[in-house]
Structures are given as C-alpha cells and as structure tokens.
Amino acid sequence: MHFTLQLINDEILISVNRSISEDAGRVITDEALAVMLSGLDYHKIKDELGDESPLAIEIWRVFLALMAIALIAEAALCLG
C-alpha cells in the first residue's frame, strides 16, 4: 500500500492507494475454484472470446431484438 500525506489549509489529508498486486488479474485452476467455493452450489460457464457458443449467440440475439424494439418505439414517439 502507498500512503500519501498532503497539507491543505492546515489540515492533513491522507490517501491510501492499493498496491499493484491487488489490481493484477489472476487465473485460477478449476481445483482452486472448487476449494474456494466448497459447500456452495455453483455453475461454471466457460466462454471464450471469438467462440461461437450458443450462450453468446443467444445473448446477442436478445440484445439485438431489444434494440430493434427500442428503435421502433423511438420512431413511433417521434411521429406523434
């Protein structure tokens, strides 16, 4: 952790900055995940960028349908 002290108008301001290791992303193994979540009922969804999995396709399909409905509603409001 990094501490910063600053004096403004006879008052001391203290700020605490996180260490760089706290911001670093880590990849954990399936075994480590099972240990951390032991006793909990969880489902792991494995999806990778560029993967044309059914989950990603369904999410985009719903998103595009909602956007089309929003655009049609906006056009209808502009006419009135």
PyMOL Python script that loads the backbone (N, CA, C, O; Angstrom):
from pymol import cmd

cmd.read_pdbstr("""\
ATOM      1  N   MET A   1       0.835  -1.174   0.000  1.00  0.00           N
ATOM      2  CA  MET A   1       0.000   0.000   0.000  1.00  0.00           C
ATOM      3  C   MET A   1       0.877   1.232   0.000  1.00  0.00           C
ATOM      4  O   MET A   1       1.986   1.241   0.534  1.00  0.00           O
ATOM      5  N   HIS A   2       0.347   2.263  -0.611  1.00  0.00           N
ATOM      6  CA  HIS A   2       1.053   3.534  -0.654  1.00  0.00           C
ATOM      7  C   HIS A   2       0.196   4.574   0.055  1.00  0.00           C
ATOM      8  O   HIS A   2      -1.003   4.681  -0.201  1.00  0.00           O
ATOM      9  N   PHE A   3       0.815   5.337   0.944  1.00  0.00           N
ATOM     10  CA  PHE A   3       0.122   6.390   1.664  1.00  0.00           C
ATOM     11  C   PHE A   3       0.619   7.726   1.144  1.00  0.00           C
ATOM     12  O   PHE A   3       1.810   7.906   0.890  1.00  0.00           O
ATOM     13  N   THR A   4      -0.306   8.655   0.991  1.00  0.00           N
ATOM     14  CA  THR A   4       0.056   9.995   0.558  1.00  0.00           C
ATOM     15  C   THR A   4      -0.469  10.979   1.588  1.00  0.00           C
ATOM     16  O   THR A   4      -1.655  10.962   1.919  1.00  0.00           O
ATOM     17  N   LEU A   5       0.403  11.833   2.095  1.00  0.00           N
ATOM     18  CA  LEU A   5       0.007  12.878   3.031  1.00  0.00           C
ATOM     19  C   LEU A   5       0.082  14.216   2.315  1.00  0.00           C
ATOM     20  O   LEU A   5       1.033  14.501   1.587  1.00  0.00           O
ATOM     21  N   GLN A   6      -0.955  15.040   2.542  1.00  0.00           N
ATOM     22  CA  GLN A   6      -0.983  16.335   1.880  1.00  0.00           C
ATOM     23  C   GLN A   6      -1.522  17.360   2.875  1.00  0.00           C
ATOM     24  O   GLN A   6      -2.499  17.091   3.574  1.00  0.00           O
ATOM     25  N   LEU A   7      -0.899  18.518   2.943  1.00  0.00           N
ATOM     26  CA  LEU A   7      -1.297  19.570   3.870  1.00  0.00           C
ATOM     27  C   LEU A   7      -2.020  20.659   3.083  1.00  0.00           C
ATOM     28  O   LEU A   7      -1.426  21.306   2.221  1.00  0.00           O
ATOM     29  N   ILE A   8      -3.316  20.861   3.384  1.00  0.00           N
ATOM     30  CA  ILE A   8      -4.112  21.895   2.715  1.00  0.00           C
ATOM     31  C   ILE A   8      -4.846  22.682   3.795  1.00  0.00           C
ATOM     32  O   ILE A   8      -5.600  22.112   4.583  1.00  0.00           O
ATOM     33  N   ASN A   9      -4.622  23.990   3.826  1.00  0.00           N
ATOM     34  CA  ASN A   9      -5.277  24.879   4.793  1.00  0.00           C
ATOM     35  C   ASN A   9      -5.160  24.358   6.232  1.00  0.00           C
ATOM     36  O   ASN A   9      -6.149  24.290   6.962  1.00  0.00           O
ATOM     37  N   ASP A  10      -3.960  24.000   6.615  1.00  0.00           N
ATOM     38  CA  ASP A  10      -3.663  23.497   7.962  1.00  0.00           C
ATOM     39  C   ASP A  10      -4.385  22.193   8.299  1.00  0.00           C
ATOM     40  O   ASP A  10      -4.510  21.846   9.473  1.00  0.00           O
ATOM     41  N   GLU A  11      -4.856  21.474   7.293  1.00  0.00           N
ATOM     42  CA  GLU A  11      -5.476  20.170   7.519  1.00  0.00           C
ATOM     43  C   GLU A  11      -4.668  19.120   6.762  1.00  0.00           C
ATOM     44  O   GLU A  11      -4.192  19.362   5.652  1.00  0.00           O
ATOM     45  N   ILE A  12      -4.525  17.979   7.367  1.00  0.00           N
ATOM     46  CA  ILE A  12      -3.772  16.902   6.738  1.00  0.00           C
ATOM     47  C   ILE A  12      -4.752  15.942   6.074  1.00  0.00           C
ATOM     48  O   ILE A  12      -5.662  15.425   6.723  1.00  0.00           O
ATOM     49  N   LEU A  13      -4.566  15.711   4.803  1.00  0.00           N
ATOM     50  CA  LEU A  13      -5.360  14.746   4.060  1.00  0.00           C
ATOM     51  C   LEU A  13      -4.505  13.505   3.833  1.00  0.00           C
ATOM     52  O   LEU A  13      -3.344  13.605   3.437  1.00  0.00           O
ATOM     53  N   ILE A  14      -5.076  12.357   4.080  1.00  0.00           N
ATOM     54  CA  ILE A  14      -4.362  11.096   3.900  1.00  0.00           C
ATOM     55  C   ILE A  14      -5.104  10.276   2.857  1.00  0.00           C
ATOM     56  O   ILE A  14      -6.318  10.090   2.949  1.00  0.00           O
ATOM     57  N   SER A  15      -4.378   9.791   1.875  1.00  0.00           N
ATOM     58  CA  SER A  15      -4.980   8.896   0.885  1.00  0.00           C
ATOM     59  C   SER A  15      -4.233   7.573   0.905  1.00  0.00           C
ATOM     60  O   SER A  15      -3.021   7.526   1.112  1.00  0.00           O
ATOM     61  N   VAL A  16      -4.976   6.513   0.689  1.00  0.00           N
ATOM     62  CA  VAL A  16      -4.402   5.178   0.674  1.00  0.00           C
ATOM     63  C   VAL A  16      -4.604   4.601  -0.723  1.00  0.00           C
ATOM     64  O   VAL A  16      -5.732   4.493  -1.203  1.00  0.00           O
ATOM     65  N   ASN A  17      -3.530   4.243  -1.354  1.00  0.00           N
ATOM     66  CA  ASN A  17      -3.596   3.654  -2.686  1.00  0.00           C
ATOM     67  C   ASN A  17      -3.334   2.161  -2.591  1.00  0.00           C
ATOM     68  O   ASN A  17      -2.459   1.707  -1.854  1.00  0.00           O
ATOM     69  N   ARG A  18      -4.110   1.417  -3.352  1.00  0.00           N
ATOM     70  CA  ARG A  18      -3.910  -0.032  -3.355  1.00  0.00           C
ATOM     71  C   ARG A  18      -2.575  -0.378  -3.987  1.00  0.00           C
ATOM     72  O   ARG A  18      -2.030   0.371  -4.799  1.00  0.00           O
ATOM     73  N   SER A  19      -2.077  -1.510  -3.599  1.00  0.00           N
ATOM     74  CA  SER A  19      -0.825  -1.976  -4.194  1.00  0.00           C
ATOM     75  C   SER A  19      -1.102  -2.501  -5.606  1.00  0.00           C
ATOM     76  O   SER A  19      -2.241  -2.834  -5.936  1.00  0.00           O
ATOM     77  N   ILE A  20      -0.091  -2.571  -6.410  1.00  0.00           N
ATOM     78  CA  ILE A  20      -0.233  -3.022  -7.794  1.00  0.00           C
ATOM     79  C   ILE A  20      -0.694  -4.471  -7.859  1.00  0.00           C
ATOM     80  O   ILE A  20      -1.410  -4.852  -8.784  1.00  0.00           O
ATOM     81  N   SER A  21      -0.296  -5.271  -6.895  1.00  0.00           N
ATOM     82  CA  SER A  21      -0.681  -6.684  -6.906  1.00  0.00           C
ATOM     83  C   SER A  21      -2.195  -6.862  -6.752  1.00  0.00           C
ATOM     84  O   SER A  21      -2.735  -7.868  -7.211  1.00  0.00           O
ATOM     85  N   GLU A  22      -2.889  -5.916  -6.122  1.00  0.00           N
ATOM     86  CA  GLU A  22      -4.336  -6.016  -5.970  1.00  0.00           C
ATOM     87  C   GLU A  22      -5.065  -5.792  -7.286  1.00  0.00           C
ATOM     88  O   GLU A  22      -6.182  -6.280  -7.463  1.00  0.00           O
ATOM     89  N   ASP A  23      -4.455  -5.064  -8.207  1.00  0.00           N
ATOM     90  CA  ASP A  23      -5.079  -4.790  -9.492  1.00  0.00           C
ATOM     91  C   ASP A  23      -4.737  -5.826 -10.555  1.00  0.00           C
ATOM     92  O   ASP A  23      -5.339  -5.840 -11.628  1.00  0.00           O
ATOM     93  N   ALA A  24      -3.786  -6.681 -10.265  1.00  0.00           N
ATOM     94  CA  ALA A  24      -3.366  -7.679 -11.248  1.00  0.00           C
ATOM     95  C   ALA A  24      -4.389  -8.811 -11.297  1.00  0.00           C
ATOM     96  O   ALA A  24      -4.773  -9.359 -10.264  1.00  0.00           O
ATOM     97  N   GLY A  25      -4.819  -9.150 -12.494  1.00  0.00           N
ATOM     98  CA  GLY A  25      -5.756 -10.249 -12.660  1.00  0.00           C
ATOM     99  C   GLY A  25      -5.054 -11.586 -12.538  1.00  0.00           C
ATOM    100  O   GLY A  25      -3.910 -11.737 -12.968  1.00  0.00           O
ATOM    101  N   ARG A  26      -5.736 -12.553 -11.955  1.00  0.00           N
ATOM    102  CA  ARG A  26      -5.146 -13.876 -11.797  1.00  0.00           C
ATOM    103  C   ARG A  26      -6.091 -14.906 -12.393  1.00  0.00           C
ATOM    104  O   ARG A  26      -7.311 -14.751 -12.351  1.00  0.00           O
ATOM    105  N   VAL A  27      -5.523 -15.929 -12.934  1.00  0.00           N
ATOM    106  CA  VAL A  27      -6.290 -17.058 -13.430  1.00  0.00           C
ATOM    107  C   VAL A  27      -6.099 -18.197 -12.437  1.00  0.00           C
ATOM    108  O   VAL A  27      -4.971 -18.556 -12.099  1.00  0.00           O
ATOM    109  N   ILE A  28      -7.208 -18.762 -11.974  1.00  0.00           N
ATOM    110  CA  ILE A  28      -7.099 -19.861 -11.028  1.00  0.00           C
ATOM    111  C   ILE A  28      -7.565 -21.145 -11.701  1.00  0.00           C
ATOM    112  O   ILE A  28      -8.324 -21.120 -12.670  1.00  0.00           O
ATOM    113  N   THR A  29      -7.105 -22.238 -11.179  1.00  0.00           N
ATOM    114  CA  THR A  29      -7.458 -23.540 -11.745  1.00  0.00           C
ATOM    115  C   THR A  29      -8.853 -23.943 -11.279  1.00  0.00           C
ATOM    116  O   THR A  29      -9.399 -23.377 -10.332  1.00  0.00           O
ATOM    117  N   ASP A  30      -9.408 -24.925 -11.962  1.00  0.00           N
ATOM    118  CA  ASP A  30     -10.722 -25.443 -11.579  1.00  0.00           C
ATOM    119  C   ASP A  30     -10.691 -26.019 -10.164  1.00  0.00           C
ATOM    120  O   ASP A  30     -11.663 -25.896  -9.419  1.00  0.00           O
ATOM    121  N   GLU A  31      -9.579 -26.644  -9.798  1.00  0.00           N
ATOM    122  CA  GLU A  31      -9.457 -27.221  -8.466  1.00  0.00           C
ATOM    123  C   GLU A  31      -9.447 -26.130  -7.397  1.00  0.00           C
ATOM    124  O   GLU A  31     -10.093 -26.279  -6.360  1.00  0.00           O
ATOM    125  N   ALA A  32      -8.724 -25.039  -7.636  1.00  0.00           N
ATOM    126  CA  ALA A  32      -8.670 -23.942  -6.671  1.00  0.00           C
ATOM    127  C   ALA A  32     -10.045 -23.291  -6.534  1.00  0.00           C
ATOM    128  O   ALA A  32     -10.436 -22.894  -5.436  1.00  0.00           O
ATOM    129  N   LEU A  33     -10.774 -23.180  -7.632  1.00  0.00           N
ATOM    130  CA  LEU A  33     -12.122 -22.622  -7.592  1.00  0.00           C
ATOM    131  C   LEU A  33     -13.049 -23.516  -6.773  1.00  0.00           C
ATOM    132  O   LEU A  33     -13.857 -23.026  -5.984  1.00  0.00           O
ATOM    133  N   ALA A  34     -12.929 -24.824  -6.964  1.00  0.00           N
ATOM    134  CA  ALA A  34     -13.756 -25.765  -6.205  1.00  0.00           C
ATOM    135  C   ALA A  34     -13.465 -25.666  -4.714  1.00  0.00           C
ATOM    136  O   ALA A  34     -14.382 -25.774  -3.900  1.00  0.00           O
ATOM    137  N   VAL A  35     -12.206 -25.463  -4.344  1.00  0.00           N
ATOM    138  CA  VAL A  35     -11.854 -25.330  -2.933  1.00  0.00           C
ATOM    139  C   VAL A  35     -12.433 -24.038  -2.360  1.00  0.00           C
ATOM    140  O   VAL A  35     -12.981 -24.042  -1.258  1.00  0.00           O
ATOM    141  N   MET A  36     -12.316 -22.928  -3.101  1.00  0.00           N
ATOM    142  CA  MET A  36     -12.817 -21.645  -2.611  1.00  0.00           C
ATOM    143  C   MET A  36     -14.328 -21.637  -2.468  1.00  0.00           C
ATOM    144  O   MET A  36     -14.858 -21.003  -1.555  1.00  0.00           O
ATOM    145  N   LEU A  37     -15.031 -22.330  -3.355  1.00  0.00           N
ATOM    146  CA  LEU A  37     -16.489 -22.334  -3.335  1.00  0.00           C
ATOM    147  C   LEU A  37     -17.063 -23.617  -2.753  1.00  0.00           C
ATOM    148  O   LEU A  37     -18.225 -23.944  -2.995  1.00  0.00           O
ATOM    149  N   SER A  38     -16.265 -24.338  -1.996  1.00  0.00           N
ATOM    150  CA  SER A  38     -16.749 -25.597  -1.422  1.00  0.00           C
ATOM    151  C   SER A  38     -17.930 -25.324  -0.504  1.00  0.00           C
ATOM    152  O   SER A  38     -17.929 -24.378   0.284  1.00  0.00           O
ATOM    153  N   GLY A  39     -18.927 -26.171  -0.628  1.00  0.00           N
ATOM    154  CA  GLY A  39     -20.132 -26.004   0.174  1.00  0.00           C
ATOM    155  C   GLY A  39     -21.189 -25.152  -0.493  1.00  0.00           C
ATOM    156  O   GLY A  39     -22.313 -25.064   0.001  1.00  0.00           O
ATOM    157  N   LEU A  40     -20.854 -24.521  -1.607  1.00  0.00           N
ATOM    158  CA  LEU A  40     -21.815 -23.694  -2.335  1.00  0.00           C
ATOM    159  C   LEU A  40     -22.229 -24.396  -3.616  1.00  0.00           C
ATOM    160  O   LEU A  40     -21.438 -25.117  -4.224  1.00  0.00           O
ATOM    161  N   ASP A  41     -23.464 -24.184  -4.019  1.00  0.00           N
ATOM    162  CA  ASP A  41     -23.951 -24.725  -5.280  1.00  0.00           C
ATOM    163  C   ASP A  41     -23.672 -23.681  -6.363  1.00  0.00           C
ATOM    164  O   ASP A  41     -24.281 -22.610  -6.351  1.00  0.00           O
ATOM    165  N   TYR A  42     -22.783 -23.967  -7.277  1.00  0.00           N
ATOM    166  CA  TYR A  42     -22.431 -23.012  -8.324  1.00  0.00           C
ATOM    167  C   TYR A  42     -22.329 -23.721  -9.669  1.00  0.00           C
ATOM    168  O   TYR A  42     -22.138 -24.935  -9.741  1.00  0.00           O
ATOM    169  N   HIS A  43     -22.460 -22.938 -10.723  1.00  0.00           N
ATOM    170  CA  HIS A  43     -22.313 -23.440 -12.082  1.00  0.00           C
ATOM    171  C   HIS A  43     -21.249 -22.594 -12.774  1.00  0.00           C
ATOM    172  O   HIS A  43     -21.287 -21.366 -12.696  1.00  0.00           O
ATOM    173  N   LYS A  44     -20.334 -23.218 -13.426  1.00  0.00           N
ATOM    174  CA  LYS A  44     -19.264 -22.515 -14.127  1.00  0.00           C
ATOM    175  C   LYS A  44     -19.628 -22.440 -15.606  1.00  0.00           C
ATOM    176  O   LYS A  44     -19.904 -23.459 -16.241  1.00  0.00           O
ATOM    177  N   ILE A  45     -19.626 -21.228 -16.144  1.00  0.00           N
ATOM    178  CA  ILE A  45     -19.900 -21.023 -17.561  1.00  0.00           C
ATOM    179  C   ILE A  45     -18.572 -20.706 -18.234  1.00  0.00           C
ATOM    180  O   ILE A  45     -17.921 -19.713 -17.908  1.00  0.00           O
ATOM    181  N   LYS A  46     -18.185 -21.538 -19.152  1.00  0.00           N
ATOM    182  CA  LYS A  46     -16.910 -21.360 -19.826  1.00  0.00           C
ATOM    183  C   LYS A  46     -17.188 -20.821 -21.230  1.00  0.00           C
ATOM    184  O   LYS A  46     -17.783 -21.504 -22.063  1.00  0.00           O
ATOM    185  N   ASP A  47     -16.752 -19.593 -21.475  1.00  0.00           N
ATOM    186  CA  ASP A  47     -16.964 -18.960 -22.764  1.00  0.00           C
ATOM    187  C   ASP A  47     -15.707 -18.169 -23.101  1.00  0.00           C
ATOM    188  O   ASP A  47     -15.152 -17.493 -22.235  1.00  0.00           O
ATOM    189  N   GLU A  48     -15.264 -18.244 -24.320  1.00  0.00           N
ATOM    190  CA  GLU A  48     -14.052 -17.552 -24.729  1.00  0.00           C
ATOM    191  C   GLU A  48     -14.368 -16.583 -25.852  1.00  0.00           C
ATOM    192  O   GLU A  48     -15.319 -16.779 -26.610  1.00  0.00           O
ATOM    193  N   LEU A  49     -13.566 -15.539 -25.951  1.00  0.00           N
ATOM    194  CA  LEU A  49     -13.729 -14.545 -26.988  1.00  0.00           C
ATOM    195  C   LEU A  49     -13.551 -15.187 -28.358  1.00  0.00           C
ATOM    196  O   LEU A  49     -12.594 -15.927 -28.586  1.00  0.00           O
ATOM    197  N   GLY A  50     -14.468 -14.902 -29.258  1.00  0.00           N
ATOM    198  CA  GLY A  50     -14.387 -15.462 -30.589  1.00  0.00           C
ATOM    199  C   GLY A  50     -15.042 -16.820 -30.706  1.00  0.00           C
ATOM    200  O   GLY A  50     -15.169 -17.365 -31.802  1.00  0.00           O
ATOM    201  N   ASP A  51     -15.456 -17.364 -29.580  1.00  0.00           N
ATOM    202  CA  ASP A  51     -16.116 -18.660 -29.576  1.00  0.00           C
ATOM    203  C   ASP A  51     -17.581 -18.455 -29.943  1.00  0.00           C
ATOM    204  O   ASP A  51     -18.269 -17.652 -29.312  1.00  0.00           O
ATOM    205  N   GLU A  52     -18.056 -19.152 -30.932  1.00  0.00           N
ATOM    206  CA  GLU A  52     -19.437 -19.017 -31.381  1.00  0.00           C
ATOM    207  C   GLU A  52     -20.326 -19.973 -30.600  1.00  0.00           C
ATOM    208  O   GLU A  52     -21.064 -20.764 -31.186  1.00  0.00           O
ATOM    209  N   SER A  53     -20.254 -19.898 -29.288  1.00  0.00           N
ATOM    210  CA  SER A  53     -21.033 -20.799 -28.457  1.00  0.00           C
ATOM    211  C   SER A  53     -22.497 -20.382 -28.457  1.00  0.00           C
ATOM    212  O   SER A  53     -22.809 -19.221 -28.721  1.00  0.00           O
ATOM    213  N   PRO A  54     -23.381 -21.299 -28.169  1.00  0.00           N
ATOM    214  CA  PRO A  54     -24.804 -20.981 -28.139  1.00  0.00           C
ATOM    215  C   PRO A  54     -25.159 -19.903 -27.115  1.00  0.00           C
ATOM    216  O   PRO A  54     -26.082 -19.121 -27.344  1.00  0.00           O
ATOM    217  N   LEU A  55     -24.442 -19.848 -25.991  1.00  0.00           N
ATOM    218  CA  LEU A  55     -24.736 -18.830 -24.987  1.00  0.00           C
ATOM    219  C   LEU A  55     -24.490 -17.431 -25.530  1.00  0.00           C
ATOM    220  O   LEU A  55     -25.337 -16.551 -25.375  1.00  0.00           O
ATOM    221  N   ALA A  56     -23.349 -17.213 -26.161  1.00  0.00           N
ATOM    222  CA  ALA A  56     -23.031 -15.903 -26.713  1.00  0.00           C
ATOM    223  C   ALA A  56     -24.002 -15.522 -27.822  1.00  0.00           C
ATOM    224  O   ALA A  56     -24.413 -14.365 -27.918  1.00  0.00           O
ATOM    225  N   ILE A  57     -24.367 -16.472 -28.648  1.00  0.00           N
ATOM    226  CA  ILE A  57     -25.301 -16.198 -29.741  1.00  0.00           C
ATOM    227  C   ILE A  57     -26.664 -15.793 -29.185  1.00  0.00           C
ATOM    228  O   ILE A  57     -27.280 -14.852 -29.685  1.00  0.00           O
ATOM    229  N   GLU A  58     -27.138 -16.490 -28.163  1.00  0.00           N
ATOM    230  CA  GLU A  58     -28.444 -16.166 -27.575  1.00  0.00           C
ATOM    231  C   GLU A  58     -28.437 -14.798 -26.908  1.00  0.00           C
ATOM    232  O   GLU A  58     -29.415 -14.058 -27.007  1.00  0.00           O
ATOM    233  N   ILE A  59     -27.362 -14.458 -26.238  1.00  0.00           N
ATOM    234  CA  ILE A  59     -27.269 -13.134 -25.599  1.00  0.00           C
ATOM    235  C   ILE A  59     -27.331 -12.044 -26.655  1.00  0.00           C
ATOM    236  O   ILE A  59     -28.065 -11.071 -26.486  1.00  0.00           O
ATOM    237  N   TRP A  60     -26.586 -12.181 -27.730  1.00  0.00           N
ATOM    238  CA  TRP A  60     -26.609 -11.180 -28.794  1.00  0.00           C
ATOM    239  C   TRP A  60     -27.967 -11.127 -29.482  1.00  0.00           C
ATOM    240  O   TRP A  60     -28.429 -10.048 -29.851  1.00  0.00           O
ATOM    241  N   ARG A  61     -28.604 -12.263 -29.658  1.00  0.00           N
ATOM    242  CA  ARG A  61     -29.918 -12.282 -30.302  1.00  0.00           C
ATOM    243  C   ARG A  61     -30.934 -11.502 -29.475  1.00  0.00           C
ATOM    244  O   ARG A  61     -31.708 -10.721 -30.029  1.00  0.00           O
ATOM    245  N   VAL A  62     -30.945 -11.699 -28.171  1.00  0.00           N
ATOM    246  CA  VAL A  62     -31.862 -10.971 -27.294  1.00  0.00           C
ATOM    247  C   VAL A  62     -31.530  -9.483 -27.301  1.00  0.00           C
ATOM    248  O   VAL A  62     -32.431  -8.647 -27.376  1.00  0.00           O
ATOM    249  N   PHE A  63     -30.252  -9.150 -27.224  1.00  0.00           N
ATOM    250  CA  PHE A  63     -29.828  -7.749 -27.229  1.00  0.00           C
ATOM    251  C   PHE A  63     -30.266  -7.054 -28.515  1.00  0.00           C
ATOM    252  O   PHE A  63     -30.806  -5.949 -28.462  1.00  0.00           O
ATOM    253  N   LEU A  64     -30.046  -7.677 -29.658  1.00  0.00           N
ATOM    254  CA  LEU A  64     -30.421  -7.061 -30.924  1.00  0.00           C
ATOM    255  C   LEU A  64     -31.931  -6.918 -31.064  1.00  0.00           C
ATOM    256  O   LEU A  64     -32.411  -5.928 -31.616  1.00  0.00           O
ATOM    257  N   ALA A  65     -32.678  -7.892 -30.572  1.00  0.00           N
ATOM    258  CA  ALA A  65     -34.138  -7.796 -30.620  1.00  0.00           C
ATOM    259  C   ALA A  65     -34.630  -6.632 -29.759  1.00  0.00           C
ATOM    260  O   ALA A  65     -35.501  -5.873 -30.184  1.00  0.00           O
ATOM    261  N   LEU A  66     -34.079  -6.487 -28.558  1.00  0.00           N
ATOM    262  CA  LEU A  66     -34.468  -5.373 -27.695  1.00  0.00           C
ATOM    263  C   LEU A  66     -34.090  -4.026 -28.298  1.00  0.00           C
ATOM    264  O   LEU A  66     -34.847  -3.062 -28.184  1.00  0.00           O
ATOM    265  N   MET A  67     -32.935  -3.951 -28.934  1.00  0.00           N
ATOM    266  CA  MET A  67     -32.534  -2.699 -29.587  1.00  0.00           C
ATOM    267  C   MET A  67     -33.467  -2.361 -30.742  1.00  0.00           C
ATOM    268  O   MET A  67     -33.814  -1.195 -30.928  1.00  0.00           O
ATOM    269  N   ALA A  68     -33.876  -3.352 -31.515  1.00  0.00           N
ATOM    270  CA  ALA A  68     -34.803  -3.104 -32.628  1.00  0.00           C
ATOM    271  C   ALA A  68     -36.139  -2.594 -32.101  1.00  0.00           C
ATOM    272  O   ALA A  68     -36.718  -1.667 -32.669  1.00  0.00           O
ATOM    273  N   ILE A  69     -36.628  -3.189 -31.027  1.00  0.00           N
ATOM    274  CA  ILE A  69     -37.887  -2.736 -30.424  1.00  0.00           C
ATOM    275  C   ILE A  69     -37.747  -1.306 -29.910  1.00  0.00           C
ATOM    276  O   ILE A  69     -38.658  -0.497 -30.084  1.00  0.00           O
ATOM    277  N   ALA A  70     -36.616  -0.986 -29.279  1.00  0.00           N
ATOM    278  CA  ALA A  70     -36.385   0.371 -28.765  1.00  0.00           C
ATOM    279  C   ALA A  70     -36.346   1.380 -29.900  1.00  0.00           C
ATOM    280  O   ALA A  70     -36.892   2.475 -29.766  1.00  0.00           O
ATOM    281  N   LEU A  71     -35.712   1.038 -31.014  1.00  0.00           N
ATOM    282  CA  LEU A  71     -35.638   1.964 -32.142  1.00  0.00           C
ATOM    283  C   LEU A  71     -37.012   2.189 -32.777  1.00  0.00           C
ATOM    284  O   LEU A  71     -37.330   3.304 -33.191  1.00  0.00           O
ATOM    285  N   ILE A  72     -37.818   1.140 -32.853  1.00  0.00           N
ATOM    286  CA  ILE A  72     -39.163   1.278 -33.407  1.00  0.00           C
ATOM    287  C   ILE A  72     -40.026   2.131 -32.465  1.00  0.00           C
ATOM    288  O   ILE A  72     -40.805   2.964 -32.930  1.00  0.00           O
ATOM    289  N   ALA A  73     -39.896   1.933 -31.166  1.00  0.00           N
ATOM    290  CA  ALA A  73     -40.643   2.748 -30.195  1.00  0.00           C
ATOM    291  C   ALA A  73     -40.207   4.203 -30.277  1.00  0.00           C
ATOM    292  O   ALA A  73     -41.049   5.097 -30.193  1.00  0.00           O
ATOM    293  N   GLU A  74     -38.929   4.459 -30.437  1.00  0.00           N
ATOM    294  CA  GLU A  74     -38.440   5.837 -30.553  1.00  0.00           C
ATOM    295  C   GLU A  74     -38.990   6.495 -31.821  1.00  0.00           C
ATOM    296  O   GLU A  74     -39.388   7.659 -31.797  1.00  0.00           O
ATOM    297  N   ALA A  75     -39.010   5.748 -32.921  1.00  0.00           N
ATOM    298  CA  ALA A  75     -39.550   6.297 -34.167  1.00  0.00           C
ATOM    299  C   ALA A  75     -41.031   6.604 -34.008  1.00  0.00           C
ATOM    300  O   ALA A  75     -41.500   7.623 -34.515  1.00  0.00           O
ATOM    301  N   ALA A  76     -41.779   5.752 -33.318  1.00  0.00           N
ATOM    302  CA  ALA A  76     -43.207   5.984 -33.106  1.00  0.00           C
ATOM    303  C   ALA A  76     -43.421   7.220 -32.238  1.00  0.00           C
ATOM    304  O   ALA A  76     -44.367   7.972 -32.475  1.00  0.00           O
ATOM    305  N   LEU A  77     -42.591   7.444 -31.263  1.00  0.00           N
ATOM    306  CA  LEU A  77     -42.722   8.623 -30.414  1.00  0.00           C
ATOM    307  C   LEU A  77     -42.392   9.901 -31.178  1.00  0.00           C
ATOM    308  O   LEU A  77     -42.973  10.951 -30.904  1.00  0.00           O
ATOM    309  N   CYS A  78     -41.481   9.824 -32.118  1.00  0.00           N
ATOM    310  CA  CYS A  78     -41.101  10.997 -32.899  1.00  0.00           C
ATOM    311  C   CYS A  78     -42.215  11.394 -33.869  1.00  0.00           C
ATOM    312  O   CYS A  78     -42.335  12.571 -34.210  1.00  0.00           O
ATOM    313  N   LEU A  79     -43.019  10.452 -34.314  1.00  0.00           N
ATOM    314  CA  LEU A  79     -44.113  10.741 -35.249  1.00  0.00           C
ATOM    315  C   LEU A  79     -45.259  11.478 -34.541  1.00  0.00           C
ATOM    316  O   LEU A  79     -45.949  12.285 -35.163  1.00  0.00           O
ATOM    317  N   GLY A  80     -45.454  11.216 -33.300  1.00  0.00           N
ATOM    318  CA  GLY A  80     -46.585  11.783 -32.562  1.00  0.00           C
ATOM    319  C   GLY A  80     -46.247  13.084 -32.015  1.00  0.00           C
ATOM    320  O   GLY A  80     -47.078  13.714 -31.361  1.00  0.00           O
TER     321      GLY A  80
END
""", "prot")
cmd.dss("prot")
cmd.show_as("cartoon", "prot")
cmd.util.cbc("prot")
cmd.orient("prot")
